[in-house]
């Protein structure tokens, strides 16, 4: 298969543009730890399902009514630990709050 110089140049420009896009994503991910406070962890649906002993559908209902703040990264739902802590204080018993703080709010050891 023969590729002439014009086609090659076009493909190289496309490749270069894609690499630039990937570099931007890498820079964003590298600085992601600066977005959240150091003591604030991210939790996903599985973490909350196990903690609250509820289904994913129940978490979806909490999100839909605005009771549980969340955000998505690449289609996956995440919750900030500080938001979950406030949600627990409003809706759950003290035992659940203590369990959450024990599992997710201790200082990370370096």
N, C-alpha and C positions, 0 to 999 in steps of 0.2 A: 504494500500500500504506500502510495506516494502522497506526501502533503506538501503543497507549495508554500512559499514563504508568507503569503498573505494569510492563509489559513493558520499557519503556525503562529503568526503574530497575534491573531485574534484569540486563539486558544491560550496563549501565554498571558494576554491581558486579562482574560477571564480567570485564569489560575491566580494571577497576582491579586485581583480584586477579592477573590475568595480567601486568600491568605491574609490579606489586610483585615477582612471581616473577622476571621478567627483570632487574629492578634488583638483586636479590640475586645472580643469576648474573654480572652485570657487575662487581659489587663483588668477587666471588670471583676472577674473571679478572684484575681490576686488581691484586690482591694476589698473584697466582700467582708472580710473580718472587721473592717473599720466601719461598716454600716451599722452593726448592732453593738450595743455596749458589751464590754468584756464578760459581764456576768449574766447576759441574756442568751439563753440557748434557743435553738430552733427545734420544734417538735413536729412530727408528722401525724397522719391519721392513725397509724398503728399505735403510736405512743399514747394518744388520747383515748383510743378505744380500750386499751388495756387498763389505763388509769381510771377511767369513768365506768368501765364495764358496760359499754354501750356499743351499738353497731355503727358502721360508717354512715348509714342512712340517718341516724340520729345526729351525728356530727354535721351532716349536710343540712339538716333542719336548723340546727343552731346557727350555722353560717347564713342560711337563707333569711332568718328573722333578724339577723344582725347582732345576735347575742354573743357570738364568738368571732372576734376579729381574726382574719387570716390573709395570706397572700399566696400567690402561686409562682413557682419557678419551673419553667419548662413543663407546665401542665401538672405539676405535683403540688399539693396543698401543704403549706407549712403554717405553724402558729408560733408566735413569740412566747417564751416562757412567762414573761411579765403579763401578757394579755391573758394567758391561761390561768395564772395565779388570781387575777381579778375575777375571772369568770367563776372559778371555784369558790371564792369568797362570797359571791352573790348567790350561787345556786346549789352548792354542795355542803356537806357537813365538814366539821373541823378535822375529822380523821382523814378525809380525802386530801384536804389542804396540807396536813402534816406529811402524808405519804408523798405528795407531789414535791414539796420542798426538800424532803430527804433525798428523793431520786434525781431531781433536776436542778436544784438551786444551790447546791454546794459549790464552793469555789473550785475551779479546775486547778489541779496540781500540775506544774510544769517541770 
